[in-house]
Amino acid sequence: MTKPHLFSTDAHKYRSFLAKGLHSPSFVIGGAITLFFVVLALVSFVWTPHDALSVNIAERLKPISTTYWLGTDHYGHDLFSMIMLGARNSIAVALVAVGIGACLGVPLGCWAAAKGGWLDEAIMRTGDFIFAFPAIISAIMITALAGPGAINAIVAIGIFNIPVFARLARGAALSLWTREFILAARLSGKGSVRITIEHILPNIANLLIVQGTIQFSLGILAEAGLSYVGLGTQPPMPSWGQMLSEAQTWLMMAPQLAIIPGMAIILTVLGLNLLGDGLRDMLDPKIRSSLDIGGSKAS
């Protein structure tokens, strides 16, 4: 009797996962919205309707038209082109910041779960200290000390993400270390590092993926907030938060200058949250009760 081919099994799992996703309104709507802004960001590397960085006073405050799809601002910048570049900057900052948080936080959380004792206590109490400050306040404090700019914004948001992923990984890993298959792996002579890589991480990957989408949306908000107060992406590079800040003095004359970037932020965060909800329900219905969003204490 022939054994089923590995690739056919994987393909079946992929089709089953995709079919489940297509029946999830949250996953479909959130994925579509997220994909739209990701495509805008990627296309902006090679094409925009107009030069988003060139000032053209003669074309200032133009209404929506076939030439300017979303109109122009008080400097004559094409708003649609600025939204495209703003999507690129917001997504890049949030993605790298979440990557920093996951790459440092997950190993720390797994290490704390594997070793326990004073090491576990030290990592968790350090996380408590970071959580004592709201995310946006911590980011403002760090960028105010280190100086404004996209790089410092990434570092600031990334630092806050580290204990979020550390707590989630630790809590999930602790529940696995007492399971029979982990005990069997230890009896076979495997060390903590090998067990974590081969058994712990594959079993908590679903949790980490869902948490990653949620932190991604929070990263978009944090980047917009930092840019709004002048501590994030610096001119002349467009940023959604920066566009909102500059639109304050034009609210009565041209409210679309604030509405358009505001809607871009709202839709992106909404799309990512819906995508996270869909993934949560698809990957494991039990995830909803075990996720520790925002770093609620697990110790």
Number of C-alpha atoms within 10 A of each C-alpha: 3 4 5 8 9 8 9 10 11 11 12 11 12 12 12 11 14 13 11 16 20 13 12 19 14 21 25 17 18 25 20 15 19 21 15 13 21 18 13 21 21 14 14 19 11 7 12 17 15 15 12 21 17 12 15 14 13 10 17 16 21 20 16 14 10 8 12 18 15 20 21 27 25 19 15 19 24 29 27 22 24 27 25 27 25 28 27 22 22 28 21 19 27 24 21 18 28 31 19 19 24 25 16 18 28 22 19 23 26 28 21 25 25 20 11 15 10 10 15 19 13 13 19 22 14 12 21 16 10 18 19 10 13 11 20 19 14 18 27 24 15 19 24 16 10 14 15 20 18 21 16 22 29 25 20 25 31 27 22 27 31 26 29 27 31 28 29 27 28 27 22 25 23 17 11 19 19 10 10 10 12 18 14 11 16 15 10 9 10 15 11 19 13 13 18 22 13 13 17 23 18 10 15 17 14 17 23 19 16 24 24 22 22 21 29 27 23 22 30 27 21 26 31 28 22 26 27 19 14 19 25 29 27 14 12 9 13 24 27 30 28 25 23 22 18 15 21 13 13 15 14 9 10 18 13 22 25 20 14 18 25 16 13 17 21 14 16 25 23 17 26 28 24 24 26 25 21 24 27 21 18 18 17 11 11 11 16 14 7 12 18 20 16 20 19 13 15 11 11
